[in-house]
Amino acid sequence: MSQSYFHPRNILGTAMTPGAEIVQSPSAVSNEPETAPGRDVEEIQESYVQHKNQLIGAIDSTQVLLKGIREFNNDQWVVRYPQLAQPTEEESSKSTRRGHLRRSLTFADDPSLTTEVIMTSSKPGMARAMTMEPASSLENIAEVGETVKEEDVEDSGEVGLQLLRLDLKLGHASTASSLVAQIDKSSIANLLDDRIDSALKHVQKLRNRIEDTSSKVLVTGDLNAGKSTFVNALLRREVMPVDQQPCTTMFCEVHDAIDNNRVEEVHVVKEGFTYALSDESTFTRAPLSDLQTIVDSADPSKPQGVLKLYVTDMRAPSESLIHNGIVDIALIDAPGLNRDSLKTTALFARQEEIDVVVFVVSAENHFTLSAKEFLWNASNEKAYLFIVVNRFDQIRDKEKCKRLVLEQIKQMSPRTWDDAKDLVHFVDSSVVQNPGSSTPSFENLEAALRSFVLVKRSKSKLNPATTYLNHLLSDIDFLASANSIVASQEADRARADLEQTRPVLEKMQSGREQLEDSLEVVEEEGATTSTDRAKEVLNVALERIARGEPAVDQGITMPPYPGLLNLWDYAQDVRRALLASLDSAVKLAENEARVATSYGVKKISHLEEAHLPIGVERNRRIFVPEAMFSPRFKKGQDPKARRRSSAIVAGGTHGLGLGLAQRSELLEVTFFDLFDAQHYFSVHFGHTDGQSKKVEENNDDSTPSALSVMSLGMGAISVVGGKTLGARGIFSGLIRISDFFGNESTRRWAVPVIGFVTLGAAVYFVLELPNTIPKNIGRRIKASLSEQSHLPSMTIDGNDNANFVSGQSARISRETRKVLRIASWDLRERFRSAMEDRAKEVREKEEIERRAKRALEYFSGVREKASEVRFVVGDVATQ
Ligand SMILES: Nc1nc2c(ncn2[C@@H]2O[C@H](COP(=O)(O)OP(=O)(O)OP(=O)(O)O)[C@@H](O)[C@H]2O)c(=O)[nH]1
């Protein structure tokens, strides 16, 4: 292989204007050859293989990383989508001064999460190798400011996601960002998942391409720029149809005929088929001479058609491009760029199997808009572009033309401009094949292209992969850094929340039993106090009643004695008054219970304050003591009945079946209310009846006394009174009278005495009636209420055996207990649900903290690994 192919001359040479510093690339003014002398092809090949293997390793690691991120995104952590806000003028001036970039990092899925970050360059001169840290402290900034050089961050516009950027830009930028903001976390994670997926596929294709030994050179450019002429010049044959009219409408891939058993031929790839030389069904064969006809008959609206051309290059392998003896090279003549074909060609150029893009531009026209657009995009991925400025012979002021063209290249593809000596050529393709013509600039171009494709394969073949990987790893690093920031903030937040919530939960857990016990005690105390007080009040009341006094001091006046003639009415009034006073006593006991209950409710609310954590809603219901002991209505109860009962309740406790003064059976006056014969009989003749029995037990004297005789008289009067004695009482009385008269001596003195005493007693009785009637009635009421009740209306809360005092006190205490139970149940429920909430919150926060920590660990691992792989890729790229 001729040395001249590997040491191309500086095509700009001394003719380059010294003052044109804007356009003069560093290497454009240098005469230093890039390939060191003495390094033979084998050596270069060896180094290529080494770099290739390095890159394949890097690709494999990147794939593992990407797959890991995708899995992590799916199973463990919704990877956030970060965006860097464009810096304000103030920010960028500050950034340059201090040698770092200060930016605002936002997240599409969570617009509220904005954080300040510091971008620093981890590799001098490589803006894409920026790393990002949270700008959490000023020291951080100061430190960074000292270590980073200004030039390290000069290309600050290129930070943020590139390849994994979500394609959400629809319409105006502001609309796009608002659109992104509307997408929720999971949708963004899904979109990111898709991007990772396509990146993985692309990386795999790059890998396949690197492993493949063949290379493809795509020749494209503006319409009529001379692409076909250029391809023919390279082949030193008129293979491609050339016309002043735009004629190339298909992608024509020129291969060495050796690949097709040395047969020169055109293979027309069938639409929708993937070409395979070994598979006849994917193409149709045609002689090379038919090429013009095939191209002419192609549908110009479908520029995506592909022709495979097998051509014999008669030149020596050391001179030929396609027949070079080292690599299989395909030269692709693409349709000229116009609105219709721009997209197709751009897509074609993006293909990972395209190693080199040769862009042909007419020196007369410079770069059209389509050309600029194409170059701008292509340089993003390929980094290096081979630019052929054709028809240079036609240009009068050649230096001016060069300067202007280079200036434009600098804007579109800075790295191509850096290597302009090798990559930008000003030629005349049309004269190359003229016999005897000397075309040094074209030979120079050929040598550079051969060198670029064959020798500098690291650049031509590995470079698309290194460029792509570099972008991808930078994206991974950016994604991992941004997510690390989010994770660390989430972990901090969760930790701070836990610091607040955990003690609250622990306090609740330890205080739970105590609360339970305290509530038990409050309930028990309330109920006991109510019972005790009710018993006390009612017992006193009954005692007073038994003495003929009203059960309570206030509100009750005893009826005046109306005289003997209205005795019966009097007895009735007395009975009513005493019963009413007893009702009042019950009310009094109820009031006592209300007080005890209020006290209990207050205690419960103190317990609520002490045990319920701040922020938990308190019981806002106010205890209304008046509502105690009032009837409860069932749903659907007749409203009339409701009104009736409430009217009655207003006047007493009758609504509950307890108003004694309203109960007809208790109001009924009997003869014994006037004279309680039964009482006296039982006292003096051993009648066993309640308390009377006790009196009898204390008086063992069975001798008939004056009083007993008087009693007998009274008994007679009672009979006259027209009211009947109880059969039992009469019977026992008669037996005792007959006993009395059975004695002879007694009979002698007894008659006058009896007469006298009876008369006196009658007088006494009549005079004493106003006093004895209330007592009689009271005693009888007490006796009947002290009995175990047999009357259905005395049934208290279903307890037939309850007597008045125990029944009422049980009822009253039950009401107290009921109220306290409701209040404590409410507190228990609040406490329980608050504790459950706190426990849930703690569990959730712990989970968030755990996940965030895991994410932090994971992403820092990713960053570490990405940086290692980047180092390898960088190493390959700089060779
Ligand atoms: N003077 C001069 N004319 C050229 C040069 N290269 C090409 N031409 C002429 O320009 C015209 C178009 O050349 P083509 O090679 O067909 O251009 P193309 O870019 O392939 O055209 P399309 O593929 O149809 O876009 C032809 O008439 C060529 O002879 C050159 O370097 N100098």
The ligand as an SDF file (V2000), in Angstrom:
LIG
                    3D

 32 34  0  0  0  0  0  0  0  0999 V2000
  -18.0240   21.6390  -13.8610 N   0  0  0  0  0  0  0  0  0  0  0  0
  -18.3130   20.6050  -13.1250 C   0  0  0  0  0  0  0  0  0  0  0  0
  -19.4760   19.9650  -13.3650 N   0  0  0  0  0  0  0  0  0  0  0  0
  -19.7650   18.8930  -12.6250 C   0  0  0  0  0  0  0  0  0  0  0  0
  -18.9140   18.4600  -11.6140 C   0  0  0  0  0  0  0  0  0  0  0  0
  -19.4990   17.3910  -11.0410 N   0  0  0  0  0  0  0  0  0  0  0  0
  -20.6450   17.1690  -11.6980 C   0  0  0  0  0  0  0  0  0  0  0  0
  -20.8260   18.0580  -12.6440 N   0  0  0  0  0  0  0  0  0  0  0  0
  -21.9760   18.1310  -13.4880 C   0  0  0  0  0  0  0  0  0  0  0  0
  -23.1430   18.3930  -12.7480 O   0  0  0  0  0  0  0  0  0  0  0  0
  -24.2360   17.6930  -13.3020 C   0  0  0  0  0  0  0  0  0  0  0  0
  -24.9000   16.8310  -12.2850 C   0  0  0  0  0  0  0  0  0  0  0  0
  -24.0140   15.8290  -11.9220 O   0  0  0  0  0  0  0  0  0  0  0  0
  -24.5260   14.5020  -11.1930 P   0  0  0  0  0  0  0  0  0  0  0  0
  -23.3150   13.7330  -10.8470 O   0  0  0  0  0  0  0  0  0  0  0  0
  -25.5780   13.8640  -11.9660 O   0  0  0  0  0  0  0  0  0  0  0  0
  -25.1130   15.1190   -9.9360 O   0  0  0  0  0  0  0  0  0  0  0  0
  -25.8770   14.3370   -8.8170 P   0  0  0  0  0  0  0  0  0  0  0  0
  -25.6030   15.0630   -7.5730 O   0  0  0  0  0  0  0  0  0  0  0  0
  -25.5510   12.9280   -8.8390 O   0  0  0  0  0  0  0  0  0  0  0  0
  -27.3620   14.5430   -9.2450 O   0  0  0  0  0  0  0  0  0  0  0  0
  -28.6270   13.8700   -8.5530 P   0  0  0  0  0  0  0  0  0  0  0  0
  -28.1720   12.5610   -8.1220 O   0  0  0  0  0  0  0  0  0  0  0  0
  -29.5890   13.8130   -9.6780 O   0  0  0  0  0  0  0  0  0  0  0  0
  -29.0100   14.7540   -7.5000 O   0  0  0  0  0  0  0  0  0  0  0  0
  -23.7020   16.8960  -14.4440 C   0  0  0  0  0  0  0  0  0  0  0  0
  -23.9830   17.5740  -15.6380 O   0  0  0  0  0  0  0  0  0  0  0  0
  -22.2340   16.8650  -14.1830 C   0  0  0  0  0  0  0  0  0  0  0  0
  -21.4840   16.8010  -15.3890 O   0  0  0  0  0  0  0  0  0  0  0  0
  -17.7270   19.1600  -11.3770 C   0  0  0  0  0  0  0  0  0  0  0  0
  -16.9310   18.8780  -10.5070 O   0  0  0  0  0  0  0  0  0  0  0  0
  -17.4590   20.2460  -12.1820 N   0  0  0  0  0  0  0  0  0  0  0  0
  1  2  1  0
  2  3  2  0
  2 32  1  0
  3  4  1  0
  4  5  2  0
  4  8  1  0
  5  6  1  0
  5 30  1  0
  6  7  2  0
  7  8  1  0
  8  9  1  0
  9 10  1  0
  9 28  1  0
 10 11  1  0
 11 12  1  0
 11 26  1  0
 12 13  1  0
 13 14  1  0
 14 15  2  0
 14 16  1  0
 14 17  1  0
 17 18  1  0
 18 19  2  0
 18 20  1  0
 18 21  1  0
 21 22  1  0
 22 23  2  0
 22 24  1  0
 22 25  1  0
 26 27  1  0
 26 28  1  0
 28 29  1  0
 30 31  2  0
 30 32  1  0
M  END
$$$$
